[in-house]
Amino acid sequence: MSRFVDRVVIHVAAGEGGNGCASVHREKFKPLGGPDGGNGGKGGDVVLVVDSNVHTLLDFHFRPNASATNGKQGQGANRDGANGENLELRVPDGTVVLTEDGKVVADLVGEGTRMIAARGGRGGLGNAQLASRARKAPGFALLGEPGENGDFVLELKSVADVGLLGFPSAGKSSLISVLSEAKPKIADYPFTTLVPNLGVITAGATVFTMADVPGLIPGASEGKGLGLDFLRHIERCAVLVHVVDCATFEAGRDPLSDIDALEEELAKYTPSLGGDLSDRPRLVVLNKIDVPEARELAELVREDIEARGLQVLEISTATREGLRELTFALGAVVEEYRATKPKQESTRIVLRPTAVDDEGFTVHDDPETEGGFIVKGDRPERWIRQTDFSNDEAVGYLADRLARMGVEEVLVKRGAVPGAQVTIGDLVFDWEPTTPAGIAMTMTGRGTDLRLESNDRIGAHERKALKKARRLPGVYDEDDFEE
């Protein structure tokens, strides 16, 4: 038996980027043909896609974990690694994506609407891409970045023009069954409807959809009965219809008290998409007038209900009395709502230029370490993830990048002293201002860096370059040390 699931928690993980390749072209009579390491492939994205053929979140209930594939590592001969394959997750129309703390991330409405839930990591550059006039044959490559991952809450909110509200056994399922081709379960006991039912209705030239929401009871907005789980399905409705059972014999029940109780629950409910339900048009349907006592009661309360500004229609789903008038009345309200609804604009790209004084990073005092600093910024933290710290030349390249960005200059201005603890992303190191950027071209071999060598291994030429570098203010340029 199929199940209807309209709320799930999923964990998504994008693919990791492939590592770049450090390779040197070799062939006969060309022992040093130059770097030819290819780039790593990009990790696959995890994408949510609206599919009109999907009507429930059941698949995610049984398989909540979704992972895209990783990018492949680059190879020699300038061969880039293959990109990871994107993973597309099909979701129903009307799915809302939220964070675990309830913040709305996206509202997916419309066939084909897409949202990238987790982006794949970038592939690392190979040494062919890292070659420059100063560093002609890099002995390192950049590592691939890890992909994004996280937990999301998926909630399905039915996309319907008309929402039927009422107490259990008020006749909502019967009404939608006689107005459309929907075949909901109908029985004479409370909470027969356990899932929302959707039907398509035609009123002249107007075609609209109707949702049958499980019966509400007082306290539904606080979790009683089934109402709290399904009130979300009326958030998108253009008009709300109170279906009132005029033939009930329950003590304390009458049409006016039923309407008041339901309106109170609607007022207490706070939609996750924002706004409230108080401004939605209302219609009142007095049902089961085929019963003589019910017809008399409907005629008795009709005037009081209309005095509240509500349109009232009397119907019988058993004899089909009043259904034609109800259909066209609903069609007119839906058409009026569609006419006042803003037209859907084409997709716009919002550009937010970086401020002219934005350095791309910030430096803060480390509250847990005396005299320590924390460097924050997308680029510095990404560079940390891309660096192979087992390779001295790669570490020197990282120092060059940070120095050119101005990180060392800002640390000096903030009073950093040699040996101060500096944190960038997951990396914690002791800062050494005597390690200038830009002298990597004086290295003694691939994969090494003079700035990381002991003093007894540095020759006179290299010492001269180091002294010259220390005299340069702030940011160093590799071209200053070119042979």
C-alpha positions as CSV (number, residue, x, y, z in Angstrom):
1,M,0.0,0.0,0.0
2,S,1.4,3.4,-1.0
3,R,2.1,6.0,1.7
4,F,1.9,9.8,1.6
5,V,4.9,11.5,3.2
6,D,5.0,15.3,3.2
7,R,7.9,16.1,5.6
8,V,11.3,14.5,5.7
9,V,14.9,15.4,6.8
10,I,17.6,14.6,4.2
11,H,21.4,14.7,4.4
12,V,23.1,15.8,1.1
13,A,26.8,15.6,0.3
14,A,28.3,16.9,-2.9
15,G,31.4,15.3,-4.5
16,E,34.9,16.2,-3.7
17,G,37.1,17.9,-6.3
18,G,39.9,15.8,-7.8
19,N,43.5,16.7,-7.0
20,G,45.7,18.3,-9.6
21,C,48.7,16.4,-11.0
22,A,52.4,17.4,-10.6
23,S,54.1,16.0,-13.7
24,V,57.0,17.0,-16.0
25,H,56.9,16.2,-19.7
26,R,59.6,13.7,-20.7
27,E,60.6,12.3,-24.1
28,K,63.8,11.5,-25.9
29,F,66.2,14.4,-26.2
30,K,63.9,16.5,-24.0
31,P,64.6,15.5,-20.4
32,L,62.9,18.6,-19.1
33,G,60.0,19.3,-21.4
34,G,58.2,21.5,-18.9
35,P,55.2,20.9,-16.5
36,D,52.3,19.0,-18.0
37,G,50.1,18.1,-15.0
38,G,46.4,18.3,-15.6
39,N,43.7,19.7,-13.4
40,G,41.5,17.7,-11.1
41,G,37.8,17.3,-12.0
42,K,35.0,19.2,-10.2
43,G,32.9,17.3,-7.7
44,G,29.3,16.6,-8.6
45,D,26.4,18.8,-7.3
46,V,23.3,17.6,-5.5
47,V,20.3,19.3,-7.2
48,L,16.6,19.3,-6.2
49,V,14.4,19.3,-9.3
50,V,10.6,19.7,-9.4
51,D,8.9,16.8,-11.2
52,S,5.2,16.8,-11.8
53,N,5.1,13.0,-11.8
54,V,6.3,12.9,-8.1
55,H,3.5,13.5,-5.6
56,T,5.1,12.5,-2.3
57,L,8.4,12.6,-0.4
58,L,8.2,8.9,0.3
59,D,11.5,8.0,-1.4
60,F,13.4,10.4,0.9
61,H,11.7,8.8,3.9
62,F,13.4,5.5,3.2
63,R,16.6,6.9,1.7
64,P,17.4,10.2,3.4
65,N,21.2,10.2,2.5
66,A,22.2,11.5,-1.0
67,S,25.8,11.8,-2.3
68,A,27.2,12.9,-5.6
69,T,30.3,11.4,-7.1
70,N,33.8,12.8,-6.7
71,G,35.9,14.4,-9.4
72,K,38.9,12.4,-10.8
73,Q,42.5,13.3,-10.3
74,G,44.4,15.0,-13.1
75,Q,47.1,13.2,-15.0
76,G,50.2,13.9,-17.0
77,A,50.3,15.0,-20.6
78,N,47.9,17.8,-19.7
79,R,45.0,15.4,-19.1
80,D,42.3,16.8,-16.8
81,G,40.4,14.6,-14.5
82,A,36.8,13.8,-15.2
83,N,34.1,15.8,-13.4
84,G,31.9,14.1,-10.9
85,E,28.3,13.4,-12.0
86,N,25.6,15.6,-10.6
87,L,22.9,13.9,-8.5
88,E,19.4,15.1,-9.3
89,L,16.7,14.5,-6.6
90,R,13.1,14.6,-7.9
91,V,10.7,16.4,-5.6
92,P,7.0,17.2,-5.9
93,D,5.7,20.6,-7.0
94,G,5.3,22.8,-4.0
95,T,8.2,21.5,-2.0
96,V,9.7,24.0,0.5
97,V,13.4,23.5,1.5
98,L,14.2,24.6,5.1
99,T,17.2,24.5,7.4
100,E,17.0,22.4,10.5
101,D,16.2,25.6,12.5
102,G,13.2,26.4,10.3
103,K,14.7,29.0,8.0
104,V,13.3,28.9,4.4
105,V,16.0,28.2,1.8
106,A,13.9,27.8,-1.3
107,D,10.3,27.4,-2.4
108,L,10.2,25.0,-5.3
109,V,7.1,25.6,-7.5
110,G,6.7,24.9,-11.1
111,E,7.8,22.0,-13.4
112,G,11.6,21.9,-13.8
113,T,12.4,24.4,-11.0
114,R,15.9,23.6,-9.8
115,M,17.9,24.3,-6.7
116,I,21.5,23.3,-5.9
117,A,21.4,21.9,-2.4
118,A,25.1,21.2,-2.2
119,R,27.8,22.4,-4.6
120,G,30.7,20.1,-5.6
121,G,34.2,21.0,-4.6
122,R,36.5,22.6,-7.1
123,G,39.2,20.5,-8.7
124,G,42.8,21.3,-7.9
125,L,45.0,23.0,-10.5
126,G,47.8,20.9,-12.0
127,N,51.3,22.2,-12.1
128,A,50.9,23.2,-15.8
129,Q,48.4,25.8,-14.7
130,L,50.6,27.0,-11.9
131,A,53.7,27.7,-14.0
132,S,54.7,31.3,-14.3
133,R,57.7,33.4,-15.3
134,A,59.1,33.1,-11.8
135,R,58.1,29.5,-11.1
136,K,58.7,27.7,-14.4
137,A,58.5,24.1,-13.3
138,P,56.3,23.8,-10.1
139,G,57.0,20.6,-8.2
140,F,53.5,20.6,-6.7
141,A,49.8,20.8,-7.6
142,L,46.7,22.0,-5.7
143,L,44.4,19.6,-3.9
144,G,40.8,19.3,-4.7
145,E,38.3,21.0,-2.4
146,P,35.7,19.0,-0.4
147,G,32.1,19.4,-1.5
148,E,29.4,21.0,0.5
149,N,27.2,18.9,2.8
150,G,24.4,19.6,5.2
151,D,20.9,18.6,6.4
152,F,17.7,20.0,5.0
153,V,14.0,19.7,5.9
154,L,11.7,19.1,2.9
155,E,8.1,20.0,3.4
156,L,5.4,19.5,0.8
157,K,2.8,22.2,0.5
158,S,0.1,21.3,-1.9
159,V,-0.3,23.7,-4.9
160,A,-4.1,24.2,-5.0
161,D,-6.4,27.1,-5.7
162,V,-9.2,26.1,-3.3
163,G,-8.7,24.6,0.2
164,L,-11.5,22.7,1.9
165,L,-11.6,23.1,5.7
166,G,-14.0,21.5,8.2
167,F,-14.4,19.2,11.1
168,P,-14.0,15.5,10.6
169,S,-16.9,13.9,8.6
170,A,-18.1,17.3,7.4
171,G,-18.3,16.0,3.8
172,K,-15.1,17.4,2.3
173,S,-14.0,14.2,0.7
174,S,-17.5,13.6,-0.7
175,L,-17.5,17.2,-2.1
176,I,-14.2,16.8,-3.9
177,S,-15.2,13.4,-5.3
178,V,-18.4,14.7,-6.9
179,L,-16.8,17.9,-8.3
180,S,-13.8,16.2,-9.8
181,E,-12.3,12.8,-10.8
182,A,-10.6,12.4,-7.5
183,K,-11.4,9.2,-5.6
184,P,-10.7,9.8,-1.9
185,K,-11.5,7.3,0.8
186,I,-15.0,8.1,2.2
187,A,-16.5,6.6,5.4
188,D,-18.7,7.6,8.3
189,Y,-16.1,7.9,11.0
190,P,-13.7,10.6,12.1
191,F,-10.3,11.1,10.4
192,T,-11.2,9.1,7.4
193,T,-8.9,11.4,5.4
194,L,-5.4,10.9,6.5
195,V,-3.6,12.6,3.5
196,P,-4.6,15.7,1.4
197,N,-6.5,14.8,-1.8
198,L,-6.3,17.0,-4.9
199,G,-8.9,17.4,-7.6
200,V,-9.1,19.4,-10.9
201,I,-12.4,21.2,-11.4
202,T,-13.8,23.0,-14.5
203,A,-16.2,25.9,-14.2
204,G,-16.9,27.2,-17.7
205,A,-13.6,28.5,-19.1
206,T,-12.0,28.4,-15.6
207,V,-10.0,25.4,-14.5
208,F,-8.8,25.2,-10.9
209,T,-7.5,22.7,-8.4
210,M,-9.1,21.9,-5.0
211,A,-7.4,20.4,-2.0
212,D,-9.2,18.3,0.7
213,V,-7.4,18.8,4.0
214,P,-7.8,16.3,6.8
215,G,-10.4,17.3,9.4
216,L,-9.4,20.0,11.9
217,I,-10.4,20.1,15.5
218,P,-9.9,22.7,18.3
219,G,-6.3,22.7,19.2
220,A,-5.1,21.6,15.7
221,S,-2.6,24.5,15.6
222,E,-1.0,23.2,18.8
223,G,-0.6,19.6,17.5
224,K,-3.9,18.0,18.4
225,G,-5.5,15.6,15.9
226,L,-4.1,15.6,12.4
227,G,-4.5,19.3,11.6
228,L,-1.0,20.6,12.5
229,D,0.7,18.3,10.0
230,F,-1.6,19.3,7.2
231,L,-2.4,23.0,7.8
232,R,0.6,23.7,5.6
233,H,-1.3,22.4,2.6
234,I,-3.6,25.4,2.6
235,E,-0.9,28.0,2.6
236,R,-0.9,28.5,-1.2
237,C,-4.7,28.4,-1.6
238,A,-6.4,31.4,-3.2
239,V,-9.7,30.8,-1.4
240,L,-10.6,28.8,1.7
241,V,-13.9,27.1,2.0
242,H,-15.6,26.2,5.3
243,V,-17.5,22.9,4.8
244,V,-20.1,22.8,7.6
245,D,-22.0,19.7,8.6
246,C,-25.6,20.9,9.2
247,A,-26.8,17.4,10.1
248,T,-24.5,16.7,13.0
249,F,-26.0,15.6,16.3
250,E,-22.9,16.1,18.4
251,A,-23.4,18.1,21.6
252,G,-22.1,21.7,21.5
253,R,-21.8,21.7,17.7
254,D,-23.6,24.1,15.3
255,P,-22.6,25.9,12.1
256,L,-21.6,29.1,13.8
257,S,-19.5,27.5,16.6
258,D,-17.8,25.3,14.0
259,I,-16.8,28.3,11.9
260,D,-15.6,30.2,15.0
261,A,-13.5,27.2,16.1
262,L,-11.8,26.8,12.7
263,E,-11.2,30.5,12.3
264,E,-9.4,30.5,15.7
265,E,-7.1,27.7,14.6
266,L,-6.3,29.5,11.3
267,A,-5.5,32.6,13.3
268,K,-3.1,30.7,15.5
269,Y,-1.3,29.0,12.7
270,T,1.9,30.7,11.4
271,P,2.8,29.7,7.8
272,S,6.5,29.0,7.2
273,L,6.3,30.9,4.0
274,G,5.5,34.1,5.8
275,G,2.3,36.2,6.1
276,D,-0.9,34.8,7.5
277,L,-4.2,33.2,6.4
278,S,-6.5,36.0,7.6
279,D,-6.5,37.8,4.3
280,R,-7.6,34.8,2.2
281,P,-11.2,35.0,0.7
282,R,-13.6,32.8,2.6
283,L,-16.7,30.9,1.4
284,V,-19.1,28.9,3.7
285,V,-20.7,25.7,2.3
286,L,-23.6,24.4,4.4
287,N,-23.6,20.7,3.6
288,K,-26.1,17.8,3.8
289,I,-29.2,19.9,3.2
290,D,-30.9,16.7,1.8
291,V,-31.7,16.0,5.5
292,P,-34.8,18.1,6.4
293,E,-33.5,19.2,9.8
294,A,-30.2,20.2,8.2
295,R,-32.0,22.3,5.6
296,E,-34.0,24.1,8.3
297,L,-30.8,24.8,10.3
298,A,-29.0,26.1,7.2
299,E,-31.8,28.6,6.5
300,L,-31.7,29.6,10.1
301,V,-28.0,30.4,10.3
302,R,-27.5,31.7,6.8
303,E,-28.4,35.3,7.7
304,D,-26.0,35.4,10.7
305,I,-23.1,34.0,8.6
306,E,-23.7,36.5,5.8
307,A,-23.7,39.3,8.4
308,R,-20.0,38.5,8.9
309,G,-19.3,39.3,5.3
310,L,-19.0,35.6,4.2
311,Q,-20.6,34.2,1.0
312,V,-22.9,31.3,1.9
313,L,-23.9,28.4,-0.4
314,E,-26.2,25.4,0.5
315,I,-25.4,22.1,-1.0
316,S,-25.9,18.4,-0.8
317,T,-23.2,16.0,-2.1
318,A,-25.7,13.2,-1.9
319,T,-28.3,14.7,-4.3
320,R,-25.9,17.1,-6.1
321,E,-28.1,20.1,-5.2
322,G,-26.3,23.4,-5.3
323,L,-23.1,22.0,-6.7
324,R,-23.3,24.0,-10.0
325,E,-23.7,27.3,-8.2
326,L,-20.8,26.4,-5.9
327,T,-18.5,25.5,-8.8
328,F,-19.0,28.8,-10.6
329,A,-18.8,30.8,-7.4
330,L,-15.4,29.2,-6.7
331,G,-14.3,29.8,-10.3
332,A,-15.2,33.5,-10.0
333,V,-13.1,33.9,-6.8
334,V,-10.2,32.1,-8.2
335,E,-10.3,34.2,-11.4
336,E,-10.4,37.4,-9.3
337,Y,-7.4,36.2,-7.3
338,R,-5.4,35.3,-10.4
339,A,-6.2,38.8,-11.9
340,T,-4.8,40.6,-8.9
341,K,-1.8,38.2,-8.5
342,P,1.5,39.8,-9.8
343,K,2.6,38.4,-13.1
344,Q,5.6,36.0,-12.9
345,E,8.7,37.9,-13.9
346,S,11.5,36.4,-15.9
347,T,14.5,35.2,-14.1
348,R,16.8,38.0,-13.0
349,I,20.4,37.9,-12.1
350,V,21.2,40.0,-9.1
351,L,24.8,41.4,-9.1
352,R,26.3,42.5,-5.9
353,P,29.7,44.1,-6.7
354,T,32.5,43.8,-4.1
355,A,33.1,47.0,-2.2
356,V,36.2,48.9,-3.4
357,D,37.7,48.8,0.1
358,D,37.0,45.1,0.6
359,E,40.3,43.3,1.0
360,G,38.7,39.8,0.7
361,F,39.6,38.9,4.3
362,T,39.5,40.1,7.9
363,V,41.8,39.6,10.8
364,H,40.5,39.3,14.4
365,D,42.1,38.7,17.8
366,D,41.9,35.1,18.9
367,P,39.8,35.1,22.1
368,E,41.3,31.8,23.2
369,T,45.0,32.5,22.6
370,E,46.8,35.6,24.0
371,G,48.5,37.4,21.1
372,G,46.9,35.1,18.6
373,F,44.9,36.1,15.5
374,I,42.2,34.5,13.3
375,V,42.1,35.2,9.6
376,K,38.7,34.8,8.0
377,G,37.8,35.0,4.3
378,D,36.6,32.7,1.5
379,R,39.8,32.9,-0.5
380,P,42.4,32.4,2.3
381,E,40.4,29.5,3.7
382,R,40.0,27.9,0.2
383,W,43.8,28.2,-0.3
384,I,44.4,26.4,2.9
385,R,42.2,23.5,1.8
386,Q,44.0,23.4,-1.6
387,T,47.6,23.2,-0.1
388,D,49.6,20.0,0.2
389,F,51.5,20.6,3.4
390,S,53.8,17.7,2.8
391,N,55.3,19.7,0.0
392,D,57.6,22.6,1.0
393,E,57.1,24.3,-2.4
394,A,53.4,24.2,-2.1
395,V,53.6,25.8,1.4
396,G,55.9,28.5,-0.1
397,Y,53.3,29.1,-2.8
398,L,50.6,29.5,-0.1
399,A,52.8,32.1,1.6
400,D,53.2,33.9,-1.7
401,R,49.4,34.1,-2.2
402,L,48.7,35.2,1.4
403,A,51.4,37.9,1.2
404,R,50.2,39.3,-2.2
405,M,46.7,39.4,-0.7
406,G,48.1,41.6,2.1
407,V,47.5,39.2,5.0
408,E,51.1,39.6,6.4
409,E,50.9,43.4,6.1
410,V,47.7,43.5,8.1
411,L,49.1,41.1,10.7
412,V,52.1,43.5,11.2
413,K,49.8,46.5,11.5
414,R,47.7,44.7,14.2
415,G,50.9,44.0,16.2
416,A,51.7,40.4,15.4
417,V,55.1,39.3,16.6
418,P,57.2,36.4,15.5
419,G,55.8,33.2,16.8
420,A,52.3,34.5,17.2
421,Q,49.6,31.9,16.7
422,V,47.6,32.5,13.5
423,T,44.5,30.5,12.5
424,I,43.2,30.3,9.0
425,G,40.4,27.8,8.5
426,D,41.5,24.5,10.0
427,L,45.2,25.5,10.0
428,V,46.9,26.8,13.1
429,F,50.6,27.9,12.7
430,D,53.2,30.1,14.3
431,W,53.7,33.2,12.2
432,E,57.2,34.0,11.0
433,P,57.4,37.5,9.4
434,T,61.0,36.6,8.2
435,T,59.5,34.3,5.6
436,P,58.9,36.8,2.7
437,A,56.9,35.9,-0.4
438,G,58.4,35.8,-3.8
439,I,61.8,34.1,-3.7
440,A,60.6,30.6,-4.7
441,M,62.6,30.8,-7.9
442,T,65.9,30.5,-6.0
443,M,64.9,27.1,-4.8
444,T,67.4,24.3,-4.9
445,G,65.0,21.6,-6.3
446,R,61.4,20.9,-7.2
447,G,59.2,20.5,-4.2
448,T,61.4,22.6,-1.9
449,D,61.5,26.2,-0.8
450,L,64.5,28.1,0.6
451,R,62.3,29.9,3.2
452,L,61.6,26.6,4.8
453,E,65.3,25.4,4.8
454,S,67.7,25.8,7.7
455,N,70.3,28.6,7.5
456,D,73.3,26.3,7.0
457,R,71.7,25.1,3.7
458,I,71.3,28.5,2.2
459,G,74.0,29.8,-0.1
460,A,75.4,33.4,-0.4
461,H,73.2,34.2,-3.4
462,E,70.1,33.0,-1.6
463,R,71.0,35.0,1.5
464,K,71.3,38.1,-0.6
465,A,67.8,37.5,-2.0
466,L,66.4,37.0,1.5
467,K,67.9,40.2,2.8
468,K,66.5,42.1,-0.2
469,A,63.1,40.6,0.5
470,R,63.1,41.6,4.1
471,R,63.6,45.2,3.1
472,L,60.5,45.3,1.0
473,P,57.5,46.8,2.6
474,G,54.4,44.7,3.1
475,V,53.5,42.8,-0.1
476,Y,56.3,41.2,-2.1
477,D,56.4,40.5,-5.8
478,E,58.0,37.4,-7.3
479,D,59.5,39.4,-10.1
480,D,61.7,41.2,-7.7
481,F,63.8,38.1,-7.3
482,E,63.9,36.9,-10.9
483,E,67.3,35.9,-12.2
